[in-house]
Amino acid sequence: MDLQLNGREALVIGGSSGIGLATAAMLLREGARVAIAARDAGRLAAAAERLAAESGAIPETVRCDQADPAQVAALAARYEGRPLHALVCAAGGSHRSAFEALTDEQWLANYELNILGTVRAVRAMLPALRRAGNARVVLLGAVSARQPTAHQVVSNTHKAGLLALAKTLSLELAPEGIGVNSVSPGRALTPLWQSRATTMARDEGITEEAVLQRVAADIPMGRLGAPEEVAAMVAFLAAPVSAYVTGQAVAVDGGLQRGV
């Protein structure tokens, strides 16, 4: 399928690893002009090198922590006078902890990154999205927003907020032709999930392999997903071919989410 992305401008925030990186790779392969933004300069450079080697196209790179208003403003300034056809917000974090052990400071730090950071990014890029006409916005959520898991209360809560944000934005921006959707990955084998498995293995005194086998056993398809499988849906929703799709929260989870 031709996603009709050739020559279109796309920005992936959180594009240096995991699903964000896989999405950037797919957008480049489809002919989009891609910029990736991330907090860590070293990982950003490594991601750009990998993307260039795989696709033959060199992505624009921008160091940006979306929890920092000044850095988000600087990112938006790069698009002054430029159109942005697709914005993918894939940055975020997780904090594994029992509810009672979490401090206000931990709640606020994660809120700044996961919720307010995404709000800032979308708001800052709206002028560029409007210049593009019929632009697309995709927020990366998680199935835990609708099927929460224990000891992930921060992520569960914030991902639910992102679903509500995407739905509300879809209503407000639809009259301008801007589509807004969210994608909810299940258990995809990203660096974040690998780190989570390491923590769980340490806490439970078992191996990482045992953790991942247990996690996979709870998924109807019997395995964790690949970042590229989630990225395929993100790229579709970021493309003109999905222009009539807006306000949707699409799960890519191997059947993990049990609700209708």
Secondary structure, 3 states (H helix, E strand, C coil): CCCCCCCCEEEEECCCCHHHHHHHHHHHHCCCEEEEEECCHHHHHHHHHHHHHHHCCCCEEEECCCCCHHHHHHHHHCCCCCCCCEEEECCCCCCCECHHHCCHHHHHHHHHHHHHHHHHHHHHHHHHHHHHCCCEEEEECCHHHCCCCCCEHHHHHHHHHHHHHHHHHHHHHHHHCCEEEEEEECCECCHHHHHHHHHHHHHHCCCHHHHHHHHHHCCCCCCCECHHHHHHHHHHHCCHHHCCCCCCEEEECCCCCCCC
